[in-house]
Amino acid sequence: MLVSQNEKSLGWNESMELLFGFAGGHLHTRMFQTMMRFSICDLLEDGPKHYSEISKIIGFKDDSSCYRLLRYFVPHRLFNESFTEVGVFSKTPSSTQFSKNGALKNLGFYYSQDHHYRMLESIPLTVEMGKTNGPSSVGLSNFWEFFEKSSQYKELFNQAMKDYSSLIIDKTISKVDLSPFETVVDVGGSHGLVIGSLLELHPNVNGINFDLESTLNASNEKYQHPRLSHIAGDFFKSVPEADCYLMKYILHDWSDEKCCEILKTISKSMKPNGKIIIIDLILDPSNYTKEAVFKDILMMHFFDAKERSLIDWQQLFEKCDFVIDSINSSVTPPLIIVSKK
Ligand SMILES: C[S@@+](CC[C@H](N)C(=O)[O-])C[C@H]1O[C@@H](n2cnc3c(N)ncnc32)[C@H](O)[C@@H]1O
């Protein structure tokens, strides 16, 4: 068979990298989930261990399958295997991120868990039809319904959201200026970490963490602050009165029509000259990030929603009688400040 010059120049290893990079994701995520389920990163935090010791701790029936699980991650640089003592594994900077004090522990577990794996099976249909199939493919009428069926999932979701917030607290949150406002409502604030941290920086502001009753009941470790109250409600019905509203990772969960409904609800309670501070991605066609395109597909599949480009955001606000005052894209995710037209 004739092979083109281009194909010839790719060596075996590069070909395999390319192949498994694109076609090996199922296996990769299942292996990762197995490793996360047994908290193997934690076990290596206090020093290297032989696979048979790890196997005993986690209760595997067969030590050799534990060996194979661990060494699977060596080329991915999640663990190292000793050159001198074969079978002895140690942590890496990456595995520390997924260990119990690591910034990505809950997020890693959340994204790779079984419920998502089952929902993601129907992604090809969602992409082909341009309409969400994720929740319906596992018998749900919408994504949030699973919160009622599984408190474990709800807890994990909230923990994962908290991890996302922790990752941006120092950089993004310090750029949010609440000094012109008296009362700030974090709409869909979940754990309250974002609004709580903001109150620490703004001594004259009162805060309200607003979310569904089921979410507020689930988050055991809600942020506590003397100027912060946690109020349950539905942002399609009403939100507390305030002069500033914060929405972090909310609008990307909803279609333009639903976003308009949320913005209209806020509009009714917003004091004159009020503002909305939106913390959400801006998809940049000249610089797509893996995070943005990944979440864009996830939003389509789970919610019939999307990540938005600057033009998408402008069009959305235009449709709902809001206007963008300013954007601070020196931080990720950026801050979009909007007000009523
Ligand atoms: C993607 S999470 C973002 C949580 C938080 N803002 C953050 O960034 O960590 C979306 C949040 O919206 C809340 N939510 C969904 N539907 C809601 C509704 N109708 N009214 C109020 N909150 C809602 C969920 O409970 C969840 O906490």
The ligand as an ORCA input file, in Angstrom:
! r2SCAN-3c Opt
* xyz 0 1
  C     -22.573     25.240     38.260
  S     -23.187     25.474     39.895
  C     -22.320     26.935     40.364
  C     -22.214     27.088     41.839
  C     -21.393     28.301     42.311
  N     -21.872     29.559     41.773
  C     -19.951     28.107     41.955
  O     -19.456     28.698     41.034
  O     -19.296     27.285     42.628
  C     -24.826     26.015     39.600
  C     -25.630     26.323     40.867
  O     -26.929     26.796     40.462
  C     -27.869     26.308     41.392
  N     -29.207     26.342     40.782
  C     -29.667     25.580     39.759
  N     -30.950     25.906     39.487
  C     -31.300     26.895     40.359
  C     -32.494     27.652     40.554
  N     -33.567     27.446     39.795
  N     -32.501     28.614     41.508
  C     -31.402     28.816     42.288
  N     -30.231     28.137     42.145
  C     -30.187     27.179     41.188
  C     -27.375     24.914     41.676
  O     -27.937     24.398     42.861
  C     -25.871     25.133     41.755
  O     -25.449     25.424     43.066
*
